[in-house]
Amino acid sequence: MRKAPEDPTLPGESVEIPLLAPHLSTPHFPARQIAGYVTSLILTGLAFALVAYRLLPLSTLLIVVLVLAFIQAAIQLGVFMHLREGRGTTWHLPIIGLGLFVGLGIVGFSIWIMLFKSGVS
Amino acid sequence: MHSWLIHLIKLLFPPQVLLPDIIGIDIGLTLSALAIVVYLTKTHRWGWLWKEWLTTVDHKRIGIMYIIAALIMLFRGGVDALMLRSQLIVPNAHFMGAQQYDEVFTTHGTVMIFFMAMPFFFGLFNVAVPLMIGARDVAFPRLNAISFWLFAFGAALFNISFSIGGSPSAGWFSYPPYSELQFNPGVGENYYLLALQVSGIGSIATGINFLVTILKLRAPGMTLMKMPLFVWSALVTSTLILFAFPPLTVALGLTMLDRLFGASFFTLGREGMPMMYANLFWIFGHPEVYILIMPAFGIFSEVVPTFSRKPLFGYEAMVISLLAITFLSYGVWVHHFFEMGAGPGVNVFFGLSTMLIAIPTGVKMFNWIFTMWGGRIRLTVPMLWQLGFIPTFVVGGASGVMLAAVAADYQYHNSYFVIAHFHNVIVGGTVFGLLSGLYYWWPKMFGWKLNERQGRWAFAFFFTGFWLTFMPQYFLGFEGMTRRMASYPAGLGWGGLNAMSTIGAFIMGIGFVILVYNIAWSRLHPEWDTTGDPWDGRTLEWSLPSPAPAYNFARIPEVHERDAWWSLKQAGKTDAVKLSPDQVEPIHIPKNTPMPILLAASFFVGSLGMVFSWHWMAILGGLGVVASLAWGSIQDDTDRELDPASVLNTEKRLGRVHP
């Protein structure tokens, strides 16, 4: 395998956040990844079924689907994006912050922009 | 004949692909393909093609393949443009029918943006960025090859649409409800959706790849603020790609669900919301135009100091303005649809944020001019494109600020004024920049220079043609000509301006022909670059021989100053890049692998299955994708070690070893 170059310029060795403390483990069987994959599939299927068959009233449905989405995002970040496996975990914080800023910004702005529809239809 | 066979033939060859000009092109393409096959077979080059190019993971070769593909796509998009302009040269012309006209402007826009401009600068990133930061390759070489092949097969998928099944016809941004099944029943829109989706995966991967490369693989001593500006532009472009492409993926994916699986996200009725597509598309689309222009800014920031023999004026301001444009470009997308009716609050917010972008862009303009001020300017071809860029882009930028004024935009919207504006910035900015970069880095790619005299002619024709084409279009906009008109009646006073515009387009076409001639002529009469530094350059790529060896740097250089190579030359220490025999180390380089091309070919097969709703074929392609990925994951033997003796031999041959 290619050797990862040592990079002394990244900050983060000095500050540790318990939640983001690095877990550098490489087990042979990728149990965590498979569990994450199956959980993601179940969560997606659940959300799809809830919407397709209208199993809940609309307001509850929105909240439940949102909660499912956030759980899945956390699984993606934790299992597949190796959030807790890198060195320099504080370096992740501004990047995740930027992602949240852009993501929530897009959602918030889109709602604001598309609200006009309630006035015309 | 069996009825299913008749049905199949009707599906593959609807009336719109049976026009005489398209059949003529089909025959021409088939003959060219046969000629290439015969040539490769006669010269026994199939093995060479497979081993040296199709399976390569070397960033320099991937860069060259990107650029060749982009030039071919520039030709295709250019021919589309000339067809459009031929139709409009006189009132009431019927060179093409309205349906074909719609198809041609759709493919012109889509090809130029997704399959010409983007791969062109991906190619230049690949060629230059690793060499500029003192790296041996990009961070993920195999992923890099995957990106290229996804782009190539995506482009192929899009381009076969005009001879098999019919081209898309809903414009490059493909607004619903017109792009929905109800109004657009053929397979053309499916081609658009799938081709962009496949090449989009490649673009996102390229963004990630260059982000990691630039953050992690810089030579020791090269801090962020010592990076060349082109590397900075690659960094911000990659960031933009990473955040901008996912909304496009979503918009295309939902439209695909509408068309293929009977969903109703954007349909008329059934609670569909067509304007939501516009919203999602432009969340991608506006950052996209900055994705297109930032690399050009980076190229000019290298070209201007080199040919003015001065360091870049206001380096810090240049970096800050790049970051400011990156940030602001996410907050302007509504200016593409002010007329939707969102109300004054929304429109004023997005109008103001759009105008704000003019400030950092103006800073950059002044900095390039101040860099030239008092410098010893050499009027080489890359510099000519830069000098052409400054007035062109200023006009395009100023008309952009005019469009940002919401009340006035109600007049300009959907008129030729908009066409003139965005060609002014995309051709005058992006294309001029890319061609400048092409001439600038050409010797580094191939080891020989492009002829300067022919290059100046190409520039002269392209530049003159450009102004003649697009300036009249501003006035056509003022006179009320709307975009995408397949024809127009006489007596509206549009004839003269349209004729000028068409003549200009053909002059640009001549410029392109001269460019191709320039490349072919220079290949046959090469002016070899023996020094590796033909332009008296400033950055690290010019410290290497042209073309660079497979491993780029036998020893990773140490960087102390901003223009690392220039400072070595000033201090008379250019020997520092040479090796002593005892310094040679073994070098790890990645092995070639056919996995990327197989993966992308599977995507192609699967997507074609989706386009025609042949589910067995889609599943087959999907299985191919999974199999390629699985095979790629279990490969252990992914890199090889160059032993010190062979490295030393190569370096000796290049004259880079201390005696």
Interface residues (C-beta under 8 A of the other chain):
Chain A: M1 R2 K3 P5 D7 T9 G99 V102 G105 I106 F109 S110 W112 I113 M114 L115 F116 K117 G119 V120
Chain B: K216 L217 T223 F243 P247 M273 M275 M276 N279 L280 I283 Y330 G331 V334 M340 G341 A342 G343 V346 H588 P590 T638 D639
